[in-house]
Amino acid sequence: MYSDFEEDPIDTPSWLDILPHHPIFHSNEVEQLEEDSLKLYGNRQRKQSCLTASISKNLIVAVGSEIRILNLMEFKYAWRQAIERDELGLNDIDDGEYLPDWMNDVKHVTLDTPSINYNIRSITVNFKEKGTLIAVSGDYEVAVVVMPKSYSGSICPYYHVVGSSPIAKVLWHPMSESGSHLVVLTEDMKLRMYNILEDVTEPEQEFNFSPIPQKEGISFSTESTKAVSFCFGQGQEGWGGFVVYVVADNGDIYSMCPIVPNKCICHKFFLDQLACLISKKYSEVEKLVVEHKVKNCYNLLNQYRRQFEWMSAIYKQIGNDDSNKVVFIPPAIGRQSTQLQGPYYIQPTPVELSAHMTDASDIICLGTQPVNVIVIAFNNGRVDICLEVDRVEALWKTDGASDIDNPTLILYECIDLGFKKDFVDPTSWRSQRITNSMNNPSLVQDPFYADTFYVYHFAGVHGIVLKSWLDDLSEAIRDVENEMAIENFLEKNRKSDVSWIAGTLPSDPDPFIGLSIMSDVQLSYAVLMLSSTLQLIYHELSIRRVEEMDDLYRSRFENSARKNIRYNPDLPHFPESLTKYLNYQGLTRQPKLVLPRTQQKIGGTSYEIDTEFLQSMMDHIQQEIFEMKEAVKALCSRADDQSVGFRRQIKNIEGIRRYLTEFADEKFPDLSDRIRNLRDKQLNLECRADTILQRLMYRNDPIPGEFELQYHEALEKIHSAIKGGNGLSVKIKQLQARHEALRQDYKLLSPRRSFRQSKQFVILSGSQLSKVEDALNKEMNLIDDTTRKIEETQEKLKRVCEAKSKA
């Protein structure tokens, strides 16, 4: 069995090559369609995918009104087992008559969804730990399928039913704690948010994005303004995910903020930086109003005051929660009166690719650095790349007229996908109306890289990478002190890298109805594309190379280090064309062809190719070969210049080495004698220095003599006599204690003196005190003798009394 890191045999196809032959992509309905009907079978009125590869390793496909699920891990494991047992059955797969047993054993599951009896236009999956929620939408209806219980139910049949406003787009709100908040946009510019765990009959919140004021309870759609798509804001700066962008069919962009589900979950850091931003702007505008009396800022100050109240109410809910993520309920401050912002001003005006009317098709917001990028796709193949230089802020409706200007987007680039001539301009059989309705480009963001997105449409799939000019823009903004940095960035006029991944040229196309990015470490990192005839096409992508420490060190210190380098050869620049080919992130330069059924045989290997398309492809290949040859010539010229410089360096090094050798041979003998003499002198100086040092040490610290030793011993004896255990200090303390006791006894025996006399203190000298002590001692001795004589007299009297009593 081959591991994922080993190379398979040469003729063994990968599991992705065999996956399109699985029965999950077979439909009798598609097989029975005529060619003319087949052209319109993939006519999607919506902008979402009928194919998704969820993170639970399941492939989910919508076929008609059915939802089919295939476990990709089981399929890949069965493919490995078939290779190991040599039972792959490539001949059977190529013939298309029947499938090998190992593939038939990997069954797909068709969900039991009785409430879905209409053609599914899109599926949106929200994978949670406890289950998976699948939002299914048709032209007018919306349903939710809950797995693993396989339960399905319709969402709000009052608003979403045949005859009501068609559905434009359906998304799960990314900031819902339970993951159960479904956001539905209809063509009448109404955005409704449902919490399917609580109530599926009525929306939890409803927002009106129509610029035309409507009476409450009345919903209509005009010819000039119809919603076609929406997306959520991105990034951790400003209001981020609290923003919703809506694009109308005429290309106008609107936004609302804040739009937050109940029990919203977000990072605590996001709320902290948003609170700091609001506080800063509020203080700045308040200063303008109070100190400078700027009258046109009163409305703006009121808005910042409401933002401050909104954030304060949230912080009261979360309290002192120190966790990374917090959950809160959006305050009721103006929830139903959120101000509509727009239409956006796009400067400069986008370039028109065709003369006839074109409509917008889809919109996404990319959370890139240093600014967010908003991408709008049109049905004529135009893709507008806009920079969100002005962050969207929360606004609420006010009583008076608003003096806040509409937001502005900076148009950086208009990309032409290149299929206007073949599929957009009206033809003999295809009118302008049918052409516009058939082609609805859809945008899908790459899950790994925020600067990469994909466009799938009527004519194929394109991959667009913005990394090249976004990196230059980041460098220009970072270097704020250099005023020429932005001008140099604009002069470069760097374009986005556009790759054509899959194409349906040259014949009438087989529209793509689904695209999903599979990003699983156990499966693959690839783009999965599904056509209207249920053909699965894949293209494997590659992870970008991570810069090593040497590259980072070189890029960081290149400019500062070159200033100190004297030798800086003037070499030709590295060819930009070669850089373009080497930095495509696995995206192909030539598209994979998706053939219609009429050009396919049973085996699917022999078909007829249009001569004109082949000629155009050959022209592209020849152009690329020419660019590669020019790049090779530039590299050869660069290598020649480097080799000439290298030879010159070798010659200079050889001359330096020869000079050193001659110098050593001529000068080293004399130098060696001088060095030997210097070394001997150094030794003599060290000996003399050592002798002088010893003398200095003896003078400063000499050896003590006999008399000095006797003197030290006498001092030690005196010290011990005074401070020792039986020294004078101990005796003094004993005498002081005895004196204190005698003094207390003397106080008891001495007669009481008058109060005035007691207040008189007598200070005695040492000799007087000794005389007093001697007198006291004599008196004590007399008292003791008298006491002894009295006791003897009492004893004798006692005896005499006893003798008389006996007589």
HUUR-V213004 format. One record per residue. N is the residue number from 1. RES is the residue in one small letter. SS is DSSP state (helix for helix, strand for strand, loop for the rest). PHI is phi in whole degrees, 0 to 359 (999 if undefined). D_LAST is the distance of its C-alpha to the last C-alpha in Angstrom with 2 decimals. Layout:
n = (N/N)
res = (RES/RES)
ss = (SS/SS)
phi = (PHI/PHI)
d_last = (D_LAST/D_LAST)
This chain:
n = (1/2/3/4/5/6/7/8/9/10/11/12/13/14/15/16/17/18/19/20/21/22/23/24/25/26/27/28/29/30/31/32/33/34/35/36/37/38/39/40/41/42/43/44/45/46/47/48/49/50/51/52/53/54/55/56/57/58/59/60/61/62/63/64/65/66/67/68/69/70/71/72/73/74/75/76/77/78/79/80/81/82/83/84/85/86/87/88/89/90/91/92/93/94/95/96/97/98/99/100/101/102/103/104/105/106/107/108/109/110/111/112/113/114/115/116/117/118/119/120/121/122/123/124/125/126/127/128/129/130/131/132/133/134/135/136/137/138/139/140/141/142/143/144/145/146/147/148/149/150/151/152/153/154/155/156/157/158/159/160/161/162/163/164/165/166/167/168/169/170/171/172/173/174/175/176/177/178/179/180/181/182/183/184/185/186/187/188/189/190/191/192/193/194/195/196/197/198/199/200/201/202/203/204/205/206/207/208/209/210/211/212/213/214/215/216/217/218/219/220/221/222/223/224/225/226/227/228/229/230/231/232/233/234/235/236/237/238/239/240/241/242/243/244/245/246/247/248/249/250/251/252/253/254/255/256/257/258/259/260/261/262/263/264/265/266/267/268/269/270/271/272/273/274/275/276/277/278/279/280/281/282/283/284/285/286/287/288/289/290/291/292/293/294/295/296/297/298/299/300/301/302/303/304/305/306/307/308/309/310/311/312/313/314/315/316/317/318/319/320/321/322/323/324/325/326/327/328/329/330/331/332/333/334/335/336/337/338/339/340/341/342/343/344/345/346/347/348/349/350/351/352/353/354/355/356/357/358/359/360/361/362/363/364/365/366/367/368/369/370/371/372/373/374/375/376/377/378/379/380/381/382/383/384/385/386/387/388/389/390/391/392/393/394/395/396/397/398/399/400/401/402/403/404/405/406/407/408/409/410/411/412/413/414/415/416/417/418/419/420/421/422/423/424/425/426/427/428/429/430/431/432/433/434/435/436/437/438/439/440/441/442/443/444/445/446/447/448/449/450/451/452/453/454/455/456/457/458/459/460/461/462/463/464/465/466/467/468/469/470/471/472/473/474/475/476/477/478/479/480/481/482/483/484/485/486/487/488/489/490/491/492/493/494/495/496/497/498/499/500/501/502/503/504/505/506/507/508/509/510/511/512/513/514/515/516/517/518/519/520/521/522/523/524/525/526/527/528/529/530/531/532/533/534/535/536/537/538/539/540/541/542/543/544/545/546/547/548/549/550/551/552/553/554/555/556/557/558/559/560/561/562/563/564/565/566/567/568/569/570/571/572/573/574/575/576/577/578/579/580/581/582/583/584/585/586/587/588/589/590/591/592/593/594/595/596/597/598/599/600/601/602/603/604/605/606/607/608/609/610/611/612/613/614/615/616/617/618/619/620/621/622/623/624/625/626/627/628/629/630/631/632/633/634/635/636/637/638/639/640/641/642/643/644/645/646/647/648/649/650/651/652/653/654/655/656/657/658/659/660/661/662/663/664/665/666/667/668/669/670/671/672/673/674/675/676/677/678/679/680/681/682/683/684/685/686/687/688/689/690/691/692/693/694/695/696/697/698/699/700/701/702/703/704/705/706/707/708/709/710/711/712/713/714/715/716/717/718/719/720/721/722/723/724/725/726/727/728/729/730/731/732/733/734/735/736/737/738/739/740/741/742/743/744/745/746/747/748/749/750/751/752/753/754/755/756/757/758/759/760/761/762/763/764/765/766/767/768/769/770/771/772/773/774/775/776/777/778/779/780/781/782/783/784/785/786/787/788/789/790/791/792/793/794/795/796/797/798/799/800/801/802/803/804/805/806/807)
res = (m/y/s/d/f/e/e/d/p/i/d/t/p/s/w/l/d/i/l/p/h/h/p/i/f/h/s/n/e/v/e/q/l/e/e/d/s/l/k/l/y/g/n/r/q/r/k/q/s/c/l/t/a/s/i/s/k/n/l/i/v/a/v/g/s/e/i/r/i/l/n/l/m/e/f/k/y/a/w/r/q/a/i/e/r/d/e/l/g/l/n/d/i/d/d/g/e/y/l/p/d/w/m/n/d/v/k/h/v/t/l/d/t/p/s/i/n/y/n/i/r/s/i/t/v/n/f/k/e/k/g/t/l/i/a/v/s/g/d/y/e/v/a/v/v/v/m/p/k/s/y/s/g/s/i/c/p/y/y/h/v/v/g/s/s/p/i/a/k/v/l/w/h/p/m/s/e/s/g/s/h/l/v/v/l/t/e/d/m/k/l/r/m/y/n/i/l/e/d/v/t/e/p/e/q/e/f/n/f/s/p/i/p/q/k/e/g/i/s/f/s/t/e/s/t/k/a/v/s/f/c/f/g/q/g/q/e/g/w/g/g/f/v/v/y/v/v/a/d/n/g/d/i/y/s/m/c/p/i/v/p/n/k/c/i/c/h/k/f/f/l/d/q/l/a/c/l/i/s/k/k/y/s/e/v/e/k/l/v/v/e/h/k/v/k/n/c/y/n/l/l/n/q/y/r/r/q/f/e/w/m/s/a/i/y/k/q/i/g/n/d/d/s/n/k/v/v/f/i/p/p/a/i/g/r/q/s/t/q/l/q/g/p/y/y/i/q/p/t/p/v/e/l/s/a/h/m/t/d/a/s/d/i/i/c/l/g/t/q/p/v/n/v/i/v/i/a/f/n/n/g/r/v/d/i/c/l/e/v/d/r/v/e/a/l/w/k/t/d/g/a/s/d/i/d/n/p/t/l/i/l/y/e/c/i/d/l/g/f/k/k/d/f/v/d/p/t/s/w/r/s/q/r/i/t/n/s/m/n/n/p/s/l/v/q/d/p/f/y/a/d/t/f/y/v/y/h/f/a/g/v/h/g/i/v/l/k/s/w/l/d/d/l/s/e/a/i/r/d/v/e/n/e/m/a/i/e/n/f/l/e/k/n/r/k/s/d/v/s/w/i/a/g/t/l/p/s/d/p/d/p/f/i/g/l/s/i/m/s/d/v/q/l/s/y/a/v/l/m/l/s/s/t/l/q/l/i/y/h/e/l/s/i/r/r/v/e/e/m/d/d/l/y/r/s/r/f/e/n/s/a/r/k/n/i/r/y/n/p/d/l/p/h/f/p/e/s/l/t/k/y/l/n/y/q/g/l/t/r/q/p/k/l/v/l/p/r/t/q/q/k/i/g/g/t/s/y/e/i/d/t/e/f/l/q/s/m/m/d/h/i/q/q/e/i/f/e/m/k/e/a/v/k/a/l/c/s/r/a/d/d/q/s/v/g/f/r/r/q/i/k/n/i/e/g/i/r/r/y/l/t/e/f/a/d/e/k/f/p/d/l/s/d/r/i/r/n/l/r/d/k/q/l/n/l/e/c/r/a/d/t/i/l/q/r/l/m/y/r/n/d/p/i/p/g/e/f/e/l/q/y/h/e/a/l/e/k/i/h/s/a/i/k/g/g/n/g/l/s/v/k/i/k/q/l/q/a/r/h/e/a/l/r/q/d/y/k/l/l/s/p/r/r/s/f/r/q/s/k/q/f/v/i/l/s/g/s/q/l/s/k/v/e/d/a/l/n/k/e/m/n/l/i/d/d/t/t/r/k/i/e/e/t/q/e/k/l/k/r/v/c/e/a/k/s/k/a)
ss = (loop/loop/loop/loop/loop/loop/loop/loop/loop/loop/loop/loop/loop/loop/helix/helix/helix/helix/helix/loop/loop/loop/helix/helix/helix/loop/loop/helix/helix/helix/helix/loop/loop/loop/helix/helix/helix/helix/helix/helix/helix/loop/loop/loop/loop/loop/loop/loop/loop/loop/strand/strand/strand/loop/loop/loop/loop/strand/strand/strand/strand/strand/strand/loop/loop/strand/strand/strand/strand/strand/strand/helix/helix/helix/helix/helix/helix/helix/helix/helix/helix/helix/helix/helix/loop/loop/loop/loop/loop/helix/helix/helix/helix/helix/helix/loop/loop/loop/loop/loop/helix/helix/helix/helix/helix/loop/loop/loop/strand/strand/loop/loop/loop/loop/loop/loop/loop/loop/loop/loop/loop/strand/strand/strand/strand/strand/strand/strand/loop/loop/strand/strand/strand/strand/strand/strand/strand/loop/loop/loop/loop/strand/strand/strand/strand/strand/strand/loop/loop/loop/strand/strand/strand/strand/loop/loop/loop/loop/loop/loop/loop/loop/loop/loop/loop/loop/strand/strand/strand/strand/strand/strand/loop/loop/loop/strand/loop/loop/loop/loop/strand/strand/strand/strand/strand/strand/loop/loop/loop/strand/strand/strand/strand/strand/strand/loop/loop/loop/strand/loop/loop/loop/loop/loop/strand/strand/strand/strand/loop/loop/loop/loop/loop/loop/loop/loop/loop/loop/loop/loop/loop/loop/loop/loop/loop/loop/strand/strand/strand/strand/strand/strand/loop/loop/loop/loop/loop/loop/loop/helix/helix/helix/loop/strand/strand/strand/strand/strand/loop/loop/loop/loop/strand/strand/strand/strand/loop/loop/loop/loop/loop/loop/loop/strand/strand/strand/strand/helix/helix/helix/helix/helix/helix/helix/helix/helix/helix/helix/helix/helix/helix/helix/helix/helix/helix/helix/helix/helix/helix/helix/loop/loop/loop/loop/helix/helix/helix/helix/helix/helix/helix/helix/helix/helix/helix/helix/helix/helix/helix/helix/helix/helix/helix/helix/helix/helix/helix/helix/loop/loop/loop/loop/loop/loop/strand/strand/strand/strand/loop/loop/loop/loop/loop/loop/helix/helix/helix/strand/loop/loop/strand/strand/loop/loop/strand/strand/strand/loop/loop/loop/loop/loop/loop/loop/loop/loop/loop/loop/loop/strand/strand/strand/strand/strand/strand/strand/loop/loop/loop/loop/loop/loop/strand/strand/strand/strand/strand/strand/loop/loop/loop/strand/strand/strand/strand/strand/strand/loop/loop/loop/loop/loop/loop/loop/loop/strand/loop/loop/loop/loop/loop/loop/loop/loop/loop/loop/loop/strand/strand/strand/strand/strand/strand/strand/strand/strand/loop/loop/loop/helix/helix/helix/helix/helix/loop/loop/loop/loop/loop/loop/loop/helix/helix/helix/helix/helix/helix/helix/loop/loop/loop/strand/strand/strand/strand/loop/loop/loop/loop/loop/loop/strand/strand/strand/strand/strand/strand/loop/loop/strand/strand/strand/strand/strand/strand/loop/helix/helix/helix/helix/helix/helix/helix/helix/helix/helix/helix/helix/loop/loop/loop/loop/loop/helix/helix/helix/helix/helix/helix/helix/helix/helix/loop/loop/loop/loop/strand/strand/strand/strand/strand/strand/strand/loop/loop/loop/loop/loop/loop/loop/loop/strand/strand/strand/strand/strand/strand/strand/strand/loop/loop/loop/loop/loop/strand/strand/strand/strand/strand/strand/strand/loop/loop/loop/loop/strand/strand/strand/strand/strand/loop/loop/loop/loop/loop/loop/loop/loop/helix/helix/helix/helix/helix/helix/helix/helix/helix/helix/helix/helix/helix/helix/loop/loop/loop/loop/loop/loop/loop/loop/loop/loop/loop/loop/loop/helix/helix/helix/helix/helix/helix/helix/loop/loop/loop/loop/loop/loop/loop/loop/loop/strand/strand/loop/loop/loop/helix/helix/helix/loop/loop/loop/loop/loop/loop/loop/loop/loop/loop/loop/helix/helix/helix/helix/helix/helix/helix/helix/helix/helix/helix/helix/helix/helix/helix/helix/helix/helix/helix/helix/helix/helix/helix/helix/helix/helix/helix/helix/helix/helix/helix/helix/helix/helix/helix/helix/helix/helix/helix/helix/helix/helix/helix/helix/helix/helix/helix/helix/helix/helix/helix/helix/helix/helix/helix/helix/helix/helix/helix/helix/helix/helix/helix/helix/helix/helix/helix/helix/helix/helix/helix/helix/helix/helix/helix/helix/helix/helix/helix/helix/helix/helix/helix/helix/helix/helix/helix/helix/helix/helix/loop/loop/loop/loop/loop/helix/helix/helix/helix/helix/helix/helix/helix/helix/helix/helix/helix/helix/helix/helix/helix/helix/helix/loop/loop/loop/loop/helix/helix/helix/helix/helix/helix/helix/helix/helix/helix/helix/helix/helix/helix/helix/helix/helix/helix/helix/helix/helix/helix/loop/loop/loop/loop/loop/helix/helix/helix/helix/loop/loop/loop/loop/loop/loop/loop/helix/helix/helix/helix/helix/helix/helix/helix/helix/helix/helix/helix/helix/helix/helix/helix/helix/helix/helix/helix/helix/helix/helix/helix/helix/helix/helix/helix/helix/helix/helix/helix/helix/helix/helix/helix/helix/helix/helix/helix/helix/loop)
phi = (999/272/278/289/257/261/277/286/304/299/268/270/287/283/291/288/290/268/304/299/273/291/298/297/260/257/215/294/296/290/295/272/285/283/295/294/289/296/297/258/296/271/291/270/276/246/244/232/267/264/220/206/244/284/286/273/65/248/260/247/232/259/236/65/253/257/241/248/229/232/278/289/293/295/295/293/295/296/297/295/295/294/294/295/268/56/236/292/69/295/296/293/292/292/292/77/286/208/261/294/296/297/284/292/289/274/277/259/252/256/290/273/232/295/282/257/239/226/291/281/264/200/229/228/253/236/272/236/295/270/164/236/251/242/270/246/229/253/288/231/258/225/221/234/252/255/244/271/286/57/259/228/207/282/255/43/297/292/268/246/213/302/105/274/293/298/277/267/197/227/219/275/287/287/254/280/296/274/72/252/267/254/251/238/249/252/291/277/70/262/248/240/244/245/256/290/278/248/207/257/262/228/289/288/218/218/227/251/262/284/287/269/296/238/287/296/92/250/231/212/234/263/289/272/226/229/286/241/192/208/205/263/291/230/95/253/243/67/272/48/289/279/257/234/254/233/245/267/294/276/94/289/245/234/212/221/202/265/239/231/284/296/57/277/242/203/286/297/297/298/292/297/290/292/296/296/296/296/298/295/292/298/294/293/292/297/294/295/285/282/275/262/56/278/284/280/250/294/295/295/296/296/295/293/294/291/298/296/295/297/292/297/295/291/292/293/287/282/62/259/291/259/288/293/242/232/240/213/258/299/299/278/287/64/296/270/239/293/279/283/247/136/290/290/274/250/239/286/294/299/278/272/273/220/279/277/292/232/241/289/234/202/212/219/244/258/278/266/243/269/227/288/242/251/246/238/251/238/282/263/92/269/234/266/255/242/258/271/284/256/292/287/239/290/225/237/292/238/290/274/288/279/257/268/288/293/293/234/243/263/282/269/203/247/260/257/289/89/243/296/293/275/233/259/295/300/240/295/259/244/285/295/296/293/299/294/286/282/258/229/301/237/248/226/273/288/288/266/241/289/267/231/214/233/236/244/207/293/251/150/225/239/247/235/243/259/299/299/278/292/296/296/295/296/295/292/288/295/271/288/287/271/290/273/295/294/297/295/296/290/292/296/54/290/253/286/274/250/236/266/280/218/219/254/294/263/277/302/283/254/301/274/244/197/210/216/260/270/228/239/293/273/253/185/243/211/262/255/235/236/268/292/268/62/269/263/239/230/213/283/255/233/282/294/289/279/295/278/298/296/295/296/295/293/291/282/251/294/293/287/285/291/294/262/265/282/262/227/294/271/264/297/292/295/301/292/297/290/299/297/286/271/239/253/57/83/284/276/270/240/284/280/274/253/268/291/294/292/260/245/274/298/283/78/246/243/203/260/250/294/292/296/294/298/295/295/296/295/297/297/294/296/298/293/297/298/297/294/295/297/294/296/298/296/294/295/297/296/295/297/297/293/293/296/297/294/296/296/296/296/295/296/295/295/296/295/296/294/296/295/295/296/297/292/292/275/261/296/301/297/294/293/295/296/296/293/296/299/294/295/298/294/295/296/297/295/295/297/297/292/296/298/294/296/296/298/295/293/290/280/219/282/277/293/272/290/297/295/295/297/300/296/294/296/298/294/295/301/297/292/294/272/261/290/293/249/280/296/296/291/296/299/297/295/296/295/294/295/297/295/296/297/295/295/297/296/297/288/276/287/293/287/260/292/299/291/292/292/278/268/254/247/258/258/277/294/291/296/294/290/294/298/296/296/295/294/295/295/298/294/297/297/297/294/296/296/296/293/294/296/294/295/295/296/293/294/300/295/294/297/297/291/294/296/294/287/288)
d_last = (139.95/140.41/137.55/137.97/137.91/140.62/144.32/146.13/149.39/152.37/154.10/150.98/150.65/147.28/145.67/146.68/150.32/150.12/148.01/151.06/152.54/149.65/150.58/148.28/151.16/153.83/155.16/158.18/158.60/159.17/161.50/163.74/164.15/167.50/167.82/168.32/165.33/163.31/163.79/162.05/159.52/156.98/157.59/154.01/153.49/149.88/148.35/145.83/145.83/146.60/144.87/141.31/139.19/135.61/132.55/131.86/134.74/137.01/140.59/141.40/145.07/146.67/149.99/151.67/149.02/147.02/143.93/143.80/140.89/140.99/138.03/139.14/136.52/137.81/141.36/140.55/138.66/141.60/143.93/141.83/141.82/145.59/146.10/143.91/145.86/149.19/149.82/150.35/153.88/155.45/158.95/158.00/156.36/159.40/161.88/159.95/161.00/157.55/154.11/152.23/149.63/146.66/147.56/148.10/144.69/143.04/143.35/143.07/141.47/143.31/140.90/141.38/141.86/143.74/143.16/145.18/148.82/150.38/151.37/148.36/148.99/145.64/142.25/139.05/136.03/132.38/130.28/126.60/123.89/123.83/127.61/130.93/132.69/136.48/138.26/141.85/144.44/148.06/150.50/148.65/145.77/142.33/140.13/136.91/136.35/132.76/132.09/130.94/131.26/134.96/134.74/137.30/137.60/139.78/138.45/139.15/142.51/142.96/143.53/144.73/147.60/151.32/152.95/150.02/149.73/150.02/147.01/147.05/143.96/140.68/137.55/133.88/131.58/129.72/126.59/125.83/122.42/123.62/127.09/128.62/130.24/134.03/136.18/139.78/142.50/145.68/148.96/148.37/145.75/142.82/139.74/137.45/134.09/132.95/129.59/130.79/127.29/126.89/130.33/133.79/135.70/134.85/134.30/130.89/132.53/136.12/137.77/141.28/142.93/146.23/147.28/149.19/146.88/146.92/145.88/142.89/143.92/147.29/147.79/151.07/152.46/155.14/157.79/156.56/152.85/151.63/148.45/149.05/145.70/142.19/139.34/135.72/134.54/133.00/130.55/126.96/127.96/128.59/128.88/130.06/130.17/129.89/133.60/136.59/140.15/143.21/146.81/149.81/153.22/154.67/152.10/149.84/146.14/143.41/139.64/136.61/132.97/130.37/131.25/128.01/127.21/124.15/121.24/122.75/121.20/121.55/119.73/116.97/118.47/121.74/120.03/118.05/121.15/123.06/120.34/120.42/124.21/124.19/121.56/123.54/126.85/125.32/123.84/127.16/129.26/126.73/127.01/130.80/130.65/127.94/128.66/132.36/133.42/135.52/136.75/138.23/134.81/133.24/134.27/133.05/129.71/129.42/130.11/127.42/125.00/125.72/125.32/121.92/120.89/122.20/120.14/117.03/117.25/117.46/114.41/112.43/113.24/112.38/109.21/107.33/109.06/109.19/111.40/114.81/116.70/115.97/117.39/118.19/120.26/122.85/122.00/124.15/125.11/128.87/129.24/132.48/133.84/134.10/136.87/139.90/140.65/144.19/146.89/145.98/148.14/149.34/150.45/152.96/155.12/155.47/158.79/161.00/162.32/164.85/166.97/166.33/163.17/160.06/156.71/153.15/151.64/148.02/145.20/142.08/139.41/138.32/134.87/136.04/134.84/135.17/136.66/137.38/140.92/142.70/145.67/148.42/151.12/154.56/157.11/159.71/157.57/155.99/152.29/150.71/147.74/145.81/142.76/140.08/139.38/137.95/134.98/135.10/132.36/131.13/133.15/132.99/135.60/135.46/137.09/139.34/141.75/140.16/140.71/139.54/142.38/143.29/141.91/144.10/144.75/146.28/149.04/148.77/151.37/153.92/154.45/157.70/157.23/160.97/162.17/163.69/167.26/166.93/164.76/164.36/167.86/169.85/172.41/175.31/173.24/169.86/169.62/167.19/165.05/164.75/164.03/161.18/159.65/159.89/158.21/154.55/152.71/148.99/146.22/143.38/140.65/139.54/135.97/135.09/136.79/136.87/139.98/142.11/143.79/146.65/149.61/151.38/154.55/158.00/159.20/156.19/152.80/151.92/148.75/147.92/145.38/144.31/142.09/144.47/144.80/141.28/139.85/142.10/141.06/137.38/137.97/139.90/137.23/134.44/136.22/135.93/136.34/139.79/142.23/144.99/143.05/144.15/147.70/147.86/146.55/149.28/151.94/151.09/151.97/150.17/151.08/149.20/149.92/151.92/152.50/154.74/152.83/155.16/158.54/161.01/164.05/167.01/167.80/166.50/162.75/160.24/157.53/153.95/151.63/148.32/146.43/142.91/141.01/139.25/136.32/134.32/133.09/133.80/137.25/139.04/139.53/142.91/145.04/146.16/149.25/150.87/154.46/155.93/157.47/153.99/154.63/151.40/151.69/148.85/148.32/145.36/143.61/141.64/138.31/138.56/137.61/134.23/134.40/132.63/130.40/133.23/135.49/132.81/132.09/135.79/136.48/133.51/134.08/137.84/138.74/136.12/136.71/140.47/140.09/138.77/141.36/144.30/146.47/147.21/150.50/152.64/152.89/154.58/152.29/151.34/153.99/152.81/155.02/153.18/149.84/151.07/151.91/148.63/146.32/147.36/144.13/146.11/148.60/152.14/155.11/157.59/156.94/156.92/159.88/159.32/162.55/163.86/164.49/168.26/168.04/165.85/167.04/165.08/163.34/162.78/163.89/167.51/168.49/170.97/169.89/171.57/173.59/172.74/169.00/169.34/171.20/168.49/165.79/167.76/168.06/164.29/163.79/166.37/164.72/161.36/162.99/164.54/161.16/159.57/162.33/161.85/158.13/158.83/161.17/158.51/155.98/158.48/159.13/155.41/154.97/157.88/156.35/153.01/154.67/156.52/153.30/151.57/154.31/154.05/150.30/150.88/153.38/151.02/148.17/150.51/151.50/147.86/147.06/150.06/149.04/145.50/146.89/149.23/146.52/144.17/146.83/147.84/144.65/141.86/142.47/142.10/139.24/137.47/137.57/136.27/133.51/132.53/132.34/130.28/127.91/127.40/126.80/124.30/122.35/122.28/121.08/118.29/117.13/117.14/115.27/112.62/112.16/111.85/109.33/107.13/107.17/106.19/103.32/102.05/102.20/100.35/97.80/97.56/95.28/92.03/91.72/88.86/87.46/87.59/85.63/82.93/82.82/82.33/79.51/77.73/78.07/76.58/73.55/72.97/73.31/70.77/68.35/68.57/69.09/67.54/64.31/62.25/64.56/64.00/64.60/61.63/59.34/60.57/59.72/56.18/55.64/57.06/54.65/51.65/52.98/53.29/49.68/48.47/50.79/49.34/45.76/47.06/48.52/45.18/43.41/46.26/46.49/49.06/52.39/54.99/57.54/60.23/58.29/57.37/61.08/61.60/61.66/61.22/62.96/61.39/63.20/61.98/60.75/58.96/57.33/56.10/54.61/52.85/51.50/50.23/48.51/46.95/45.75/44.09/42.44/41.20/39.78/37.98/36.65/35.42/33.66/32.05/30.91/29.45/27.53/26.16/24.95/23.23/21.52/20.37/18.97/16.98/15.64/14.65/12.62/10.83/10.12/8.87/6.40/5.12/5.48/3.83/0.00)
